[in-house]
């Protein structure tokens, strides 16, 4: 598409969002440049995965009870946390809102305080629409409209020339298969499934064959990092980031 979006980064960020977990060392393994935003204590202050927590479950329950609810909101900006100065990583997203149309479609509205068109927007739209597709399937609805609002939508001077490649007529704009989120019978199962895909090394073709097409897209996107990490461990004994605790959200199946 000209932008050169990294499937690996998109997959890693989305699995953490849907899986409701944050593992900084694991994420940096997939996206080394994100290390610039990690706090000295070794965590990402604005990580969406830990902030979403049980909120997807609550949104699911509200919509399952009343398709016309106006309370299906996930809040990512936290006034108690994000008015503290000096952090390296403040959430760019304020909130995610969900509504239904005609009892058939699930619409999603994303509100962002700040959005970098080149570096951030492609990954933001990918992970949020993957969440929309996942939630729609859980509710038995069709995905509807996606509305993305940013108070500051900007493109830095260093990226202007690169942005021309996106619409260059000589570029091949045909898109490969796009995943449709994570599958599961309820919210907890979806979260657990995202977690398992994130941390499983699918070493054999038969392992990947057991996944559906969408899950396989995520697994394949992460495999190159697993290979690189394995070689690094063999060479110098570097420790692989340990698994975080399993998501500890409301364990009641939705």
Steps between C-alpha positions, in 0.01 A plus 500: 500500500804729508481565875684180586285418803655224708272198535702397802445828686131508405452144623687558827310816588163349411552180699590704807190717455256212450682281752493783757862460606821697477843340481756773422799274431294276272368801308847652459616164365252548219532878469843613627440869431226507761770472767531879478159528667561261787527649848828451692318253725440276199134554412292695248293756686240528224475134393149431373501132596514556874259793480228314315495237776137396563348778292438284192303256715286784639438638150399154381255454786343843449445441129377145557241635745402806296607550138395865528720579798706817487730380776719259302822695554860397562708777655875499440593847625502497880485837674652358817803363313549727203514840666831402659785677317820347369380169359641376168182334380157660537207329327414669172152348510237650730216253454336235284123508457266235360146534369273279291296580191174327414590225744728360230820703488756589766643849445818621667611853581858572603597830661868594509664806649799471265577287195810482282377425149818319396623319810184439698183512293548175300558296816223673695238438233613141460486401866175683570317354200628156602341561840179609326493184288563284807225663706251494212549126462453445875171690483382326185502830309652617173784755513362843418664839461830600651543869587842632599520848655824668607525843659848530352563304181850583385784399269855587597728670250741205497220275371349718228717369218442140607125557501503564124575132441161400634323650199776446246322355192784255435448334838309173518199585713352151508451392860583159642255312721395705800416321827159530661592507867522228762244221538335358808158424650524775764716791606720298734565240232594770250741659746659168582525413130681826423738428786573147378565611141735771627718260697490182295784411266345319207809305401338253259267553204250266666484738797390787278258276313296466819426872503228675304607745230481808720693341788758368255560854372591609853715196574693530173555872554681430828709200396800694368553652843482163667770370264725799562450475874579128504828560315588781740441276801716226352781745425532687827258344745283812513182440694173504315240727657291295740129462451292748697232365726194376317242776454326540832184674386154402610521126442128450455434393143301762315 
